[in-house]
Amino acid sequence: MVASYSQAKLQIDDFLIKTRYNIDSQLSRYAAAKETYSVAERSHTNALQLTELYEQEFQLGQKSLLDLISSRNEAFQAYVSMIDSKYSLYILKLQQLSLIFHLMDYLKGNTESELNVMK
């Protein structure tokens, strides 16, 4: 009985160490992805403003059609980057939820087995 208790305690400790590492890793990746999204969002806003400026200058004859098309392409690429970083945020949130459910399931299972050992 003592051996099974020690083994269960070691398994729980191992699980807690792995879970703590996973949580810290997830938080770090989420913070980085959130910052990336913020930068991509600003980049998209700036690209849209530049496109508007180029369009006005094109109307005045100061910019070529190629410049205008290039600025629109840059705005589109910035938009794609922003969407990609938002997608990464959602994936990381889903991974966090998965980790939480895994933790809850593990703890619920161990609580039931500890109750059986103590009987």
C-alpha positions in Angstrom: 0.0 0.0 0.0 2.9 2.4 0.8 4.6 1.5 -2.5 1.5 2.2 -4.5 1.0 5.5 -2.6 4.6 6.5 -3.4 4.2 5.5 -7.0 1.0 7.5 -7.3 2.7 10.5 -5.6 5.6 10.3 -8.1 3.2 10.1 -11.0 1.4 13.2 -9.7 4.6 15.1 -9.2 5.8 14.2 -12.7 2.5 15.3 -14.1 2.5 18.6 -12.2 6.1 19.3 -13.4 5.2 18.6 -17.1 1.9 20.6 -16.8 3.7 23.6 -15.2 6.2 23.5 -18.1 3.4 23.3 -20.7 1.5 26.2 -19.1 4.6 28.4 -18.9 5.4 27.5 -22.5 1.9 28.3 -23.6 1.8 31.6 -21.8 5.1 32.6 -23.4 3.9 31.6 -26.9 0.6 33.4 -26.4 2.3 36.6 -25.3 4.6 36.5 -28.3 1.7 35.8 -30.7 -0.3 38.6 -29.1 2.5 41.0 -29.7 2.9 39.8 -33.3 -0.8 40.4 -33.9 -0.5 43.9 -32.5 2.5 44.7 -34.9 0.7 43.1 -37.8 -2.4 45.2 -37.1 -0.4 48.4 -37.0 1.4 47.4 -40.2 -1.9 46.8 -41.9 -3.3 50.2 -40.8 -0.1 51.9 -42.0 -0.3 50.2 -45.3 -3.9 51.3 -45.8 -3.0 54.9 -45.0 -0.1 54.7 -47.4 -2.4 53.3 -50.1 -4.8 56.2 -49.6 -1.9 58.6 -49.9 -0.6 57.0 -53.0 -4.1 57.1 -54.5 -4.3 60.8 -53.9 -0.9 61.4 -55.4 -1.8 59.2 -58.4 -4.8 61.4 -59.0 -2.5 64.4 -58.9 -0.1 62.7 -61.3 2.7 62.5 -58.8 2.7 58.7 -58.5 2.6 56.1 -61.2 0.1 53.3 -61.5 2.8 50.8 -60.7 3.4 52.6 -57.3 -0.3 52.5 -56.6 -0.6 48.8 -57.4 2.5 48.1 -55.3 1.1 49.9 -52.3 -2.2 48.0 -52.6 -0.2 44.7 -52.8 1.7 45.7 -49.6 -1.7 46.5 -47.9 -3.0 43.1 -48.9 0.2 41.3 -47.7 -0.1 43.2 -44.4 -3.8 42.0 -44.1 -2.8 38.4 -44.8 -0.1 38.7 -42.1 -2.6 40.1 -39.6 -5.1 37.3 -40.3 -2.4 34.7 -40.0 -1.3 36.1 -36.6 -4.9 36.2 -35.4 -5.3 32.6 -36.4 -2.1 31.7 -34.4 -3.7 33.4 -31.4 -6.9 31.3 -31.7 -4.8 28.1 -32.1 -2.9 28.9 -28.9 -6.1 29.6 -27.0 -7.5 26.2 -28.2 -4.3 24.6 -27.0 -4.6 26.3 -23.6 -8.2 25.0 -23.3 -7.0 21.5 -24.2 -4.4 21.7 -21.6 -6.9 22.8 -19.0 -9.3 20.0 -19.8 -6.5 17.5 -19.8 -5.4 18.8 -16.3 -9.0 18.6 -15.0 -9.5 15.1 -16.4 -6.2 13.9 -14.8 -6.9 15.5 -11.5 -10.5 14.1 -11.4 -9.1 10.6 -12.2 -6.5 10.9 -9.5 -8.9 12.1 -6.9 -11.1 9.1 -7.6 -8.1 6.7 -7.4 -6.9 8.3 -4.2 -10.3 7.8 -2.6 -10.2 4.1 -3.6 -6.6 3.7 -2.2 -7.7 5.3 1.1 -10.7 2.9 1.6 
